[in-house]
Amino acid sequence: MTSSHPVAAVCQIMSTSDKEANFTSCKRLIERAKEGGASMIFLPEGFDYIGSSQEETLQLSESLQGDIITRYSQLARKLNVWLSLGGFHERGNDWDNIRRLYNSHVIINGLGDIVSVYRKGHLFDVELTGKGVSLKESAFVIAGPGLVPPVQTPIGKVGLGICYDLRFPEMSSALQRHGAEILTYPSAFTVATGIAHWE
């Protein structure tokens, strides 16, 4: 029996600093999801890579016109599928002077066009003493300017967030007031921070 409802696929990978291996894994998942009837496919925060250090994270970053987003745009067009690329390491506007980036949630339509970019507003800084976890996203990430309007997609109107944004209910309320039917918070938790967020 075929469903008359649009199908969304949510994919998960264990990203590393090997951008090519990550792309190969994501491409395989996207192709499988499309074969399964998905019209929109969601990838996690850090789908492009997870650096082993702050310096590597900065070094591997790209602009929206770089190789990674170009390849995903081509894949979306080839498969005629929408992509939610949450947590892309986007070089900041003044990269040559400040070397900081945005944590960006990029939506690409089935024609391969970027239709929306949300830059994460709530940066995650935490010290979990006793667990050996120290994360300071604000040391190298620029907070985004604010919410973007929900995006009309084949599966409904999608509101964009990223990871720690989920801790701020006023954001989801604002997106809902603007017509969001689906809220997305692509995330890449560490074991310790994941346990702290979820019961």
C-alpha positions, 0 to 999 in steps of 0.5 A: 500500500502506498501512502498519500502523505509525503515521506521524510527521512532522518539520517544519522552518521558518526562524522569525523574530520574526513570530509570525503568519507562523511560525504560518501556516507551521507550520499549513500543514506540520501540515495537509500532514502530517496529509493524509499520514497523520501521527498525531504531528507534531514542530515545532522549537525556536523554532517560535513565534518567534526574537527578534532580541535578548534583549529582543525574545525576552522581550517576545514570550514567553507563558504556556502559556495564551497565544494561541500554545499555545491556537491549536495546541491548537485545531488539534490538536483540529480535526485530531485529531493529536498535536503536539510543540512543542519550544522554546516561549518560556514566561514564567517563574512569577515573570515580573513580578519577574524577566522570565525564561522557560523553553525548554519542550517541550510535548506536545498530544494529539489532543483539544487537551489539554497532556499534558506539558511539559518545561522545558529543563535544560541551558542553552546558553552559548557564545563562539566567538571568531573566528566572532563568536558569543556565546550566553548562554541562561542570561542570560534562561532559567530551567533546568527542574526536571528530566526528565519521564516519557516520554509514551505517544503514537500513535507510541510512548513519547516522551522529551522533551529540547531541543537542547543536552540532547542533549550529556548522555547520562545524560539519554537513558539515564534516559529510556530506563530509564523506557521511552522508545522515541523520544527527541526533541531539537528544535533551532534551531542557528545555522550556527556552533553547528550545525557545532560540534555535528555532524561 
